[in-house]
Amino acid sequence: MPELPEVETVRNQLRQKVNGKKISSVEVFHSKSVNHDIDIEEKLLNKKIADIDRIGKLMIFSFEKETDLFLLAHLKMTGQFFFVDPTGDVDGGGHSMTAADTDLPMKHTRVGFHFSDHSSLYFNDMRLFGYVKIANAEEVRIARSKFGPEPITKNFDAEWFYKKLKTRKTPIKAALLDQSFVAGLGNIYVDEALWRAKVRPTRRADKLTKKEALALASASGDVMNESIAVGGTTFQHFKDTGGENGNFTDYLKVFGQQGKSCPRKDCNGTIKKIRCAGRGTHYCPACQK
């Protein structure tokens, strides 16, 4: 499943492609993906995309001169966006993909947005868990209210983070995965942040020292910002059959590294995989306390 850095990468790429474009038509190939909204084309016809915002892994499309009309998009497990320019070149991002996915529309294409300059934006979703649905300003406000602050922001309050952890008796990994507490951290980046901060994922959140909590707050933002800087792990560019993509997997220290030696220079431990907070969890028993 794409995590925040991947969604942020897709958002940044799409903003460059679709901002300022006017919607000339909408094709719905599966009504579930648009929340069964039979009027979606009528609502979006001739609307010009102003920008794409994001909270957590939810993308929010806004439109010029519209204060009560938005489009919410969530990739969930298998969602993908593909932009096709007027010449037929394709850019895509989201769930892992192959060049065959760019023969658009294809069997997993759920929605197509066509623009006045003859370019198009397609939403593909193999498992139909994702969506692109119309929302008003109040619905957007409610959606935003369900997310906590994001550690990737410069003004993330580490002192607040420490105080909130003191009220939580769950394993620290479970606390970090709770999007209403802090937004954006998924399974991969939680494991990586905990390793950087030398905190064991099974530790009770309220037992972390202030030093550990501040280190974890910093590590959580750093690992995601570093992933965003290299393009996450899923965005691919399909001007040729090989494509090109950012890949943060080259930088992972513990996730998927079970059985390997801990990469920390002063540690002789071996990475272990367990279940914690219902998720496959990777850590070093030697240096994470």
ChimeraX attribute file (.defattr): number of C-alpha atoms within 10 A of each C-alpha:
attribute: neighborCount
match mode: 1-to-1
recipient: residues
	/A:1	15
	/A:2	24
	/A:3	24
	/A:4	26
	/A:5	29
	/A:6	26
	/A:7	28
	/A:8	27
	/A:9	23
	/A:10	26
	/A:11	24
	/A:12	16
	/A:13	17
	/A:14	20
	/A:15	17
	/A:16	11
	/A:17	17
	/A:18	21
	/A:19	17
	/A:20	15
	/A:21	19
	/A:22	21
	/A:23	23
	/A:24	18
	/A:25	18
	/A:26	20
	/A:27	14
	/A:28	19
	/A:29	18
	/A:30	15
	/A:31	13
	/A:32	16
	/A:33	23
	/A:34	22
	/A:35	13
	/A:36	12
	/A:37	14
	/A:38	11
	/A:39	10
	/A:40	18
	/A:41	16
	/A:42	11
	/A:43	13
	/A:44	21
	/A:45	16
	/A:46	15
	/A:47	21
	/A:48	21
	/A:49	22
	/A:50	18
	/A:51	17
	/A:52	21
	/A:53	15
	/A:54	18
	/A:55	19
	/A:56	24
	/A:57	24
	/A:58	22
	/A:59	20
	/A:60	21
	/A:61	22
	/A:62	21
	/A:63	21
	/A:64	14
	/A:65	11
	/A:66	14
	/A:67	10
	/A:68	13
	/A:69	20
	/A:70	21
	/A:71	21
	/A:72	22
	/A:73	23
	/A:74	22
	/A:75	26
	/A:76	20
	/A:77	18
	/A:78	20
	/A:79	26
	/A:80	27
	/A:81	24
	/A:82	26
	/A:83	25
	/A:84	20
	/A:85	17
	/A:86	12
	/A:87	8
	/A:88	13
	/A:89	14
	/A:90	22
	/A:91	22
	/A:92	28
	/A:93	26
	/A:94	30
	/A:95	23
	/A:96	17
	/A:97	15
	/A:98	12
	/A:99	16
	/A:100	9
	/A:101	18
	/A:102	20
	/A:103	10
	/A:104	20
	/A:105	16
	/A:106	13
	/A:107	12
	/A:108	19
	/A:109	25
	/A:110	25
	/A:111	23
	/A:112	21
	/A:113	20
	/A:114	21
	/A:115	22
	/A:116	13
	/A:117	12
	/A:118	13
	/A:119	20
	/A:120	25
	/A:121	24
	/A:122	23
	/A:123	27
	/A:124	30
	/A:125	25
	/A:126	15
	/A:127	11
	/A:128	18
	/A:129	14
	/A:130	22
	/A:131	24
	/A:132	20
	/A:133	18
	/A:134	21
	/A:135	17
	/A:136	14
	/A:137	13
	/A:138	11
	/A:139	15
	/A:140	17
	/A:141	11
	/A:142	10
	/A:143	14
	/A:144	15
	/A:145	11
	/A:146	13
	/A:147	19
	/A:148	16
	/A:149	18
	/A:150	21
	/A:151	25
	/A:152	23
	/A:153	11
	/A:154	8
	/A:155	9
	/A:156	16
	/A:157	14
	/A:158	17
	/A:159	13
	/A:160	10
	/A:161	19
	/A:162	21
	/A:163	13
	/A:164	14
	/A:165	23
	/A:166	16
	/A:167	11
	/A:168	15
	/A:169	14
	/A:170	17
	/A:171	18
	/A:172	24
	/A:173	27
	/A:174	21
	/A:175	22
	/A:176	28
	/A:177	18
	/A:178	15
	/A:179	18
	/A:180	16
	/A:181	17
	/A:182	19
	/A:183	21
	/A:184	31
	/A:185	27
	/A:186	21
	/A:187	20
	/A:188	19
	/A:189	26
	/A:190	27
	/A:191	26
	/A:192	23
	/A:193	27
	/A:194	27
	/A:195	25
	/A:196	21
	/A:197	21
	/A:198	20
	/A:199	24
	/A:200	22
	/A:201	28
	/A:202	18
	/A:203	17
	/A:204	18
	/A:205	23
	/A:206	19
	/A:207	17
	/A:208	19
	/A:209	13
	/A:210	16
	/A:211	10
	/A:212	16
	/A:213	23
	/A:214	19
	/A:215	18
	/A:216	26
	/A:217	23
	/A:218	18
	/A:219	23
	/A:220	25
	/A:221	20
	/A:222	18
	/A:223	24
	/A:224	27
	/A:225	19
	/A:226	15
	/A:227	23
	/A:228	23
	/A:229	13
	/A:230	15
	/A:231	23
	/A:232	25
	/A:233	24
	/A:234	25
	/A:235	27
	/A:236	24
	/A:237	18
	/A:238	19
	/A:239	13
	/A:240	10
	/A:241	11
	/A:242	11
	/A:243	14
	/A:244	13
	/A:245	16
	/A:246	19
	/A:247	18
	/A:248	20
	/A:249	13
	/A:250	8
	/A:251	13
	/A:252	17
	/A:253	22
	/A:254	28
	/A:255	22
	/A:256	18
	/A:257	17
	/A:258	17
	/A:259	13
	/A:260	14
	/A:261	16
	/A:262	23
	/A:263	16
	/A:264	13
	/A:265	6
	/A:266	8
	/A:267	12
	/A:268	13
	/A:269	18
	/A:270	19
	/A:271	21
	/A:272	19
	/A:273	18
	/A:274	13
	/A:275	11
	/A:276	15
	/A:277	16
	/A:278	9
	/A:279	11
	/A:280	14
	/A:281	23
	/A:282	27
	/A:283	29
	/A:284	29
	/A:285	16
	/A:286	14
	/A:287	19
	/A:288	16
	/A:289	15
